Amino acid sequence: MNNKDNLNKWLINKNLFKNEVILVGILLLLIVFFSLLNKNFYTLNNLKTISINMGRGGFIVIGMCLILITGNIDLSVGSMVGLASTVAALVFTRPFFSEGIVNSLIGILIVIIAGGILGSFNGVFVVNLGINTIITTLATMAIFRGLSYAFLGGKVLYIKSPLFLTIARSNLGGVISFPFIILIIFFFILFLFLTYTKFGNNFKATGADEKIAYTFGIKVKKIKFIAFVVSGIMAGITSIIICGQIGAGAPEYGIGMELDAIIITVLGGVRLRGGRGNASGLFIALTILEVFTIGFVILGLSLYLRYIARGLILIIVLIIDVIRDRRQLQLG
């Protein structure tokens, strides 16, 4: 690696650190802002709610992060959650999977594998057949959601597996949810993967310049395919948590989650064109969005205002991403 490459790498890492500092500042400002508007904001109950919400929606952010880093996007992730939830409902309404720890674990594994299979469908069309990632995932978004309604017929199936429900509903000290603790472990693994492993750097290289990555012997197609499979697995895990917390499976689960995942990943420093991203910025951005959401709820603001706010945030983070790209071009 020459001096120019070392300088560019140092500048990129410096900008990522600067981005994280800014995100922490935004998070603190939001906490202070909502606390001043409503004295009930800064309570243990709200902390518990935030940990539950982050544990529910944070896993698909990890999958979206890897896909964006490789230069693709997945608009079907919310529908994958819905279809995986349907699978969970169909599995755990069978007496066999509700009896005993081993049987329940087998059922959970089936749901996770089902999510991975859904992700692999996207991978086949995008990576192997070369179809545009936006068109592909828009199509599978409709297909997966349609299958969810077809399998359940619009009905809600109630789950009675003790282990399944316990995993999703357990908490530490009555405040920190168990899924949130698992999420922190996953984010730590993502941090190590993207920061210290050659394979993680290959993901970034693939998104930065696919042709150059290929000339250096990186298996570009394999990496992109793995990213889609991981996204599906994360959707499967998310469906387990949602179904377990609610105690039922329904076809409408996951609607709109793809929008939140994109907002969080780009706000967290992941480049839409690929090639850049880190776990720490991602986690802070996830926290910001959840604090923002709970703040809206506590202030009693209407649902449509929350949708408008999310749309505006997405536009802002897209503008930020464009600015980052221009700065990167200037760094050359």
C-alpha positions in Angstrom: 0.0 0.0 0.0 1.5 3.4 -1.0 1.5 6.6 1.0 -1.5 8.0 -0.9 -3.6 4.9 0.0 -2.5 5.2 3.6 -3.5 8.9 3.6 -6.9 8.2 2.1 -7.6 5.4 4.6 -6.6 7.7 7.5 -8.9 10.5 6.1 -11.8 8.1 5.7 -11.4 6.8 9.2 -11.1 10.3 10.5 -14.4 11.3 8.7 -16.1 8.2 10.1 -15.0 9.1 13.7 -16.2 12.7 13.1 -19.5 11.4 11.9 -19.9 9.3 15.0 -19.1 12.3 17.2 -21.8 14.3 15.4 -24.3 11.5 15.9 -23.6 11.3 19.6 -24.2 15.1 19.7 -27.5 14.7 17.9 -28.6 11.9 20.3 -27.8 14.0 23.4 -29.7 17.0 21.9 -32.7 14.8 21.2 -32.7 13.5 24.8 -32.4 17.0 26.3 -35.1 18.3 23.9 -37.7 15.7 24.6 -36.9 15.8 28.4 -37.5 19.5 28.5 -40.8 19.2 26.6 -42.0 16.3 28.8 -40.7 15.4 32.2 -41.9 11.8 31.8 -39.4 11.2 28.9 -36.4 10.4 31.0 -37.8 7.4 32.8 -36.9 3.7 33.2 -40.1 2.7 31.5 -39.1 4.7 28.4 -35.6 3.2 28.5 -37.2 -0.3 28.6 -39.4 0.6 25.6 -36.4 1.9 23.6 -34.4 -1.3 24.4 -37.4 -3.4 23.3 -37.8 -1.5 20.0 -34.1 -1.6 19.3 -34.0 -5.3 19.9 -37.0 -5.7 17.6 -35.8 -3.6 14.7 -32.0 -3.6 15.0 -31.2 -6.9 13.4 -32.4 -6.0 9.9 -30.2 -2.9 10.1 -27.2 -5.2 10.2 -28.3 -7.0 7.1 -29.1 -3.8 5.3 -25.7 -2.5 6.2 -23.9 -5.4 4.6 -26.0 -5.1 1.4 -25.4 -1.4 1.1 -21.7 -1.8 1.7 -21.5 -4.2 -1.3 -23.3 -1.6 -3.5 -26.8 -3.0 -3.5 -30.0 -2.3 -1.6 -32.9 -4.5 -0.3 -36.4 -3.0 -0.3 -38.0 -6.4 0.5 -36.6 -6.8 4.0 -39.9 -5.7 5.6 -41.8 -8.2 3.5 -39.3 -10.9 4.4 -40.0 -10.2 8.1 -43.7 -10.6 7.3 -43.2 -13.9 5.5 -40.8 -15.2 8.1 -43.4 -14.3 10.7 -45.9 -16.3 8.8 -43.5 -19.3 8.8 -43.0 -18.8 12.6 -46.8 -18.8 13.1 -47.3 -21.9 11.0 -44.4 -23.7 12.8 -45.2 -22.8 16.4 -48.9 -23.5 16.2 -47.9 -27.1 15.7 -47.8 -29.0 19.1 -44.5 -30.7 18.3 -42.6 -27.4 18.2 -44.2 -26.1 21.4 -43.1 -29.1 23.5 -39.7 -29.1 25.0 -36.6 -26.9 24.6 -35.1 -29.0 21.7 -38.2 -29.0 19.7 -38.7 -25.2 20.1 -35.0 -24.6 19.1 -35.6 -26.7 16.0 -38.6 -24.5 15.2 -36.6 -21.3 15.7 -33.9 -22.7 13.4 -36.5 -23.4 10.8 -37.7 -19.8 10.9 -34.1 -18.5 10.6 -33.3 -20.8 7.7 -36.5 -19.7 6.0 -35.3 -16.1 6.2 -32.0 -17.1 4.7 -33.8 -18.8 1.8 -35.8 -15.7 1.2 -32.6 -13.6 1.1 -31.0 -16.1 -1.3 -33.9 -15.5 -3.8 -32.9 -11.9 -4.0 -29.3 -12.9 -4.3 -30.0 -15.2 -7.2 -31.8 -12.6 -9.2 -29.4 -9.7 -8.4 -26.1 -11.5 -8.3 -26.4 -14.5 -10.6 -28.9 -13.1 -13.1 -27.7 -9.5 -13.0 -31.1 -7.9 -12.5 -31.2 -4.4 -11.0 -31.3 -4.6 -7.2 -34.1 -2.0 -6.8 -36.4 -3.7 -9.4 -35.7 -7.2 -8.0 -36.3 -6.3 -4.3 -39.4 -4.2 -5.3 -40.8 -7.3 -7.0 -39.9 -9.7 -4.1 -41.3 -7.2 -1.7 -44.7 -7.6 -3.3 -44.3 -11.4 -3.7 -43.2 -12.1 -0.1 -46.0 -9.9 1.3 -48.6 -11.6 -1.0 -47.4 -15.0 0.1 -47.7 -14.0 3.7 -51.4 -13.1 3.3 -52.0 -16.2 1.1 -50.6 -18.6 3.7 -52.5 -17.1 6.6 -55.5 -15.9 4.8 -55.2 -12.6 6.6 -55.7 -14.4 9.9 -53.6 -14.1 13.2 -52.2 -17.3 14.6 -51.4 -17.3 18.3 -48.2 -18.9 19.5 -48.0 -20.8 22.8 -44.4 -22.1 22.9 -43.0 -21.1 26.3 -39.4 -20.9 25.1 -40.3 -18.9 22.0 -42.2 -16.4 24.1 -39.5 -16.3 26.8 -36.7 -15.5 24.5 -38.5 -12.4 23.1 -40.0 -11.2 26.4 -37.2 -11.7 28.9 -35.3 -8.7 30.3 -32.4 -7.8 32.6 -33.3 -6.0 35.7 -36.8 -5.3 34.4 -35.3 -2.7 32.0 -33.0 -4.1 29.3 -34.7 -6.6 27.0 -33.0 -9.9 26.2 -33.2 -9.3 22.4 -31.4 -6.0 22.9 -28.6 -7.8 24.7 -28.3 -10.2 21.8 -28.4 -7.3 19.4 -25.4 -5.7 21.2 -23.5 -8.9 20.7 -24.3 -9.0 17.0 -23.2 -5.3 16.6 -19.9 -6.1 18.3 -19.4 -9.0 15.9 -20.2 -6.7 13.0 -17.7 -4.2 14.4 -14.9 -6.8 14.5 -15.9 -8.2 11.1 -15.8 -4.8 9.3 -12.8 -3.4 11.1 -10.4 -6.3 11.6 -11.1 -9.1 9.2 -9.9 -9.5 5.6 -13.3 -10.8 4.6 -15.0 -7.7 6.0 -12.6 -5.5 4.0 -13.5 -7.5 1.0 -17.1 -6.5 1.5 -16.0 -2.8 1.4 -13.7 -3.3 -1.6 -16.6 -4.9 -3.5 -18.8 -1.9 -2.9 -16.1 0.6 -3.5 -15.1 -0.7 -7.0 -16.3 -4.1 -8.1 -14.0 -4.4 -11.1 -10.9 -3.5 -9.2 -11.9 -5.9 -6.3 -12.3 -8.7 -8.9 -8.8 -8.1 -10.4 -7.4 -8.5 -6.8 -9.0 -12.0 -6.6 -12.0 -11.0 -4.5 -15.0 -13.3 -5.1 -17.4 -10.4 -5.8 -20.4 -12.5 -6.6 -20.0 -14.7 -3.5 -19.7 -11.7 -1.2 -22.8 -10.0 -2.7 -24.8 -13.2 -2.4 -23.7 -13.7 1.2 -24.9 -10.2 2.0 -28.4 -11.0 0.7 -28.5 -14.3 2.7 -27.4 -12.5 5.9 -30.2 -9.9 5.3 -32.7 -12.8 5.1 -31.3 -14.4 8.2 -31.6 -11.1 10.1 -35.2 -10.8 8.9 -35.9 -14.3 10.3 -34.4 -13.4 13.7 -36.5 -10.2 13.7 -39.7 -12.2 13.0 -39.0 -14.5 15.9 -38.6 -11.5 18.2 -41.8 -9.7 16.9 -43.9 -12.9 17.1 -42.6 -13.7 20.5 -43.3 -10.3 21.9 -46.8 -10.1 20.5 -47.5 -13.8 21.0 -48.9 -14.3 17.5 -47.9 -14.3 13.9 -49.6 -12.1 11.3 -48.9 -11.3 7.6 -48.7 -7.5 8.1 -45.6 -7.7 10.4 -42.6 -5.7 9.1 -44.5 -3.2 7.0 -42.3 0.0 6.7 -39.2 -1.6 8.3 -37.2 -1.2 5.1 -37.6 2.5 5.3 -36.3 2.7 8.8 -33.4 0.4 8.0 -32.3 2.6 5.1 -32.6 5.8 7.2 -30.5 4.2 10.0 -27.8 2.8 7.8 -27.2 6.0 5.8 -27.4 8.2 8.9 -24.9 5.8 10.5 -22.3 6.5 7.9 -23.0 3.7 5.4 -22.5 4.9 1.8 -25.4 4.2 -0.5 -23.1 3.5 -3.4 -21.2 1.0 -1.3 -17.7 0.7 0.0 -18.0 2.3 3.4 -19.7 1.6 6.7 -19.1 0.9 10.4 -21.0 -0.7 13.2 -20.6 2.0 15.8 -22.1 4.7 13.7 -24.9 2.3 12.8 -25.7 1.6 16.5 -25.8 5.3 17.4 -28.1 6.0 14.4 -30.4 3.2 15.5 -30.6 4.7 19.0 -31.3 8.2 17.5 -34.3 6.9 15.5 -35.8 5.0 18.5 -35.4 8.0 20.8 -37.0 10.2 18.1 -39.9 7.7 17.8 -40.5 7.4 21.5 -40.3 11.2 21.8 -43.1 11.6 19.2 -45.2 9.1 21.1 -44.8 10.8 24.5 -45.6 14.2 23.0 -48.8 12.7 21.6 -48.0 13.7 18.1 -50.2 12.0 15.5 -49.1 9.0 13.4 -49.1 10.9 10.1 -46.7 13.5 11.5 -44.3 10.6 12.3 -44.5 9.4 8.7 -43.8 12.9 7.4 -40.9 13.2 9.8 -39.4 9.9 8.7 -39.7 10.9 5.0 -38.0 14.2 5.7 -35.2 12.4 7.7 -34.7 10.1 4.7 -34.3 13.0 2.3 -31.9 14.7 4.7 -29.7 11.6 5.1 -29.7 11.1 1.3 -28.4 14.7 0.9 -25.8 14.0 3.6 -24.7 10.9 1.6 -24.3 13.0 -1.6 -22.2 15.5 0.3 -20.0 12.7 1.7 -19.5 11.3 -1.9 -18.4 14.7 -3.1 -16.0 15.1 -0.3 -14.6 11.7 -1.0 -14.1 12.6 -4.7 -12.2 15.7 -3.5 -10.0 13.6 -1.3 -9.3 11.6 -4.5 
